[in-house]
Amino acid sequence: MGGKVRLALVGCGFMGQAVHLPNFLKARGCEVVAVCELREKLGRAVAERYRIPRYYRSHRDLMDASDIDAAAVITADDLHAPITVDLLSSGKHVLRSGGALKLSSTAMLKDEKNFK
């Protein structure tokens, strides 16, 4: 990853908009290139408001995007593990908010298979 980290924000709720997104937009080494939000109206509104070029409804839709280096997962805690595992499995770097990540045995096996 040379130059700026091209980041997707996964989750456009209060914490994503009020805390994380403003800081990512100010960071010199970061370029926010996409938002991902299940609530389409909200996701598109955030993308438009902050002039972020792309909107995805599901994190799975951004997994194959070669021009996204990393994702910040700012979702409900119970969604952190499956989203994080999926994104890591696709080769993305992941920053997530919240406490300890609880992975199921299936998720850990998936991690072990993909990260040797």
Secondary structure as a PSIPRED ss2 file (coil, helix, strand):
# PSIPRED VFORMAT (PSIPRED V4.0)

   1 M C   1.000  0.000  0.000
   2 G C   1.000  0.000  0.000
   3 G C   1.000  0.000  0.000
   4 K C   1.000  0.000  0.000
   5 V E   0.000  0.000  1.000
   6 R E   0.000  0.000  1.000
   7 L E   0.000  0.000  1.000
   8 A E   0.000  0.000  1.000
   9 L E   0.000  0.000  1.000
  10 V E   0.000  0.000  1.000
  11 G C   1.000  0.000  0.000
  12 C C   1.000  0.000  0.000
  13 G C   1.000  0.000  0.000
  14 F H   0.000  1.000  0.000
  15 M H   0.000  1.000  0.000
  16 G H   0.000  1.000  0.000
  17 Q H   0.000  1.000  0.000
  18 A H   0.000  1.000  0.000
  19 V H   0.000  1.000  0.000
  20 H H   0.000  1.000  0.000
  21 L H   0.000  1.000  0.000
  22 P H   0.000  1.000  0.000
  23 N H   0.000  1.000  0.000
  24 F H   0.000  1.000  0.000
  25 L H   0.000  1.000  0.000
  26 K H   0.000  1.000  0.000
  27 A C   1.000  0.000  0.000
  28 R C   1.000  0.000  0.000
  29 G C   1.000  0.000  0.000
  30 C E   0.000  0.000  1.000
  31 E E   0.000  0.000  1.000
  32 V E   0.000  0.000  1.000
  33 V E   0.000  0.000  1.000
  34 A E   0.000  0.000  1.000
  35 V E   0.000  0.000  1.000
  36 C E   0.000  0.000  1.000
  37 E C   1.000  0.000  0.000
  38 L C   1.000  0.000  0.000
  39 R C   1.000  0.000  0.000
  40 E H   0.000  1.000  0.000
  41 K H   0.000  1.000  0.000
  42 L H   0.000  1.000  0.000
  43 G H   0.000  1.000  0.000
  44 R H   0.000  1.000  0.000
  45 A H   0.000  1.000  0.000
  46 V H   0.000  1.000  0.000
  47 A H   0.000  1.000  0.000
  48 E H   0.000  1.000  0.000
  49 R H   0.000  1.000  0.000
  50 Y C   1.000  0.000  0.000
  51 R C   1.000  0.000  0.000
  52 I C   1.000  0.000  0.000
  53 P C   1.000  0.000  0.000
  54 R E   0.000  0.000  1.000
  55 Y E   0.000  0.000  1.000
  56 Y E   0.000  0.000  1.000
  57 R C   1.000  0.000  0.000
  58 S C   1.000  0.000  0.000
  59 H H   0.000  1.000  0.000
  60 R H   0.000  1.000  0.000
  61 D H   0.000  1.000  0.000
  62 L H   0.000  1.000  0.000
  63 M C   1.000  0.000  0.000
  64 D C   1.000  0.000  0.000
  65 A C   1.000  0.000  0.000
  66 S C   1.000  0.000  0.000
  67 D C   1.000  0.000  0.000
  68 I C   1.000  0.000  0.000
  69 D C   1.000  0.000  0.000
  70 A E   0.000  0.000  1.000
  71 A E   0.000  0.000  1.000
  72 A E   0.000  0.000  1.000
  73 V E   0.000  0.000  1.000
  74 I C   1.000  0.000  0.000
  75 T C   1.000  0.000  0.000
  76 A C   1.000  0.000  0.000
  77 D H   0.000  1.000  0.000
  78 D H   0.000  1.000  0.000
  79 L H   0.000  1.000  0.000
  80 H H   0.000  1.000  0.000
  81 A H   0.000  1.000  0.000
  82 P H   0.000  1.000  0.000
  83 I H   0.000  1.000  0.000
  84 T H   0.000  1.000  0.000
  85 V H   0.000  1.000  0.000
  86 D H   0.000  1.000  0.000
  87 L H   0.000  1.000  0.000
  88 L H   0.000  1.000  0.000
  89 S H   0.000  1.000  0.000
  90 S C   1.000  0.000  0.000
  91 G C   1.000  0.000  0.000
  92 K C   1.000  0.000  0.000
  93 H E   0.000  0.000  1.000
  94 V E   0.000  0.000  1.000
  95 L E   0.000  0.000  1.000
  96 R E   0.000  0.000  1.000
  97 S C   1.000  0.000  0.000
  98 G C   1.000  0.000  0.000
  99 G C   1.000  0.000  0.000
 100 A C   1.000  0.000  0.000
 101 L C   1.000  0.000  0.000
 102 K C   1.000  0.000  0.000
 103 L C   1.000  0.000  0.000
 104 S C   1.000  0.000  0.000
 105 S H   0.000  1.000  0.000
 106 T H   0.000  1.000  0.000
 107 A H   0.000  1.000  0.000
 108 M H   0.000  1.000  0.000
 109 L H   0.000  1.000  0.000
 110 K H   0.000  1.000  0.000
 111 D H   0.000  1.000  0.000
 112 E H   0.000  1.000  0.000
 113 K H   0.000  1.000  0.000
 114 N H   0.000  1.000  0.000
 115 F C   1.000  0.000  0.000
 116 K C   1.000  0.000  0.000
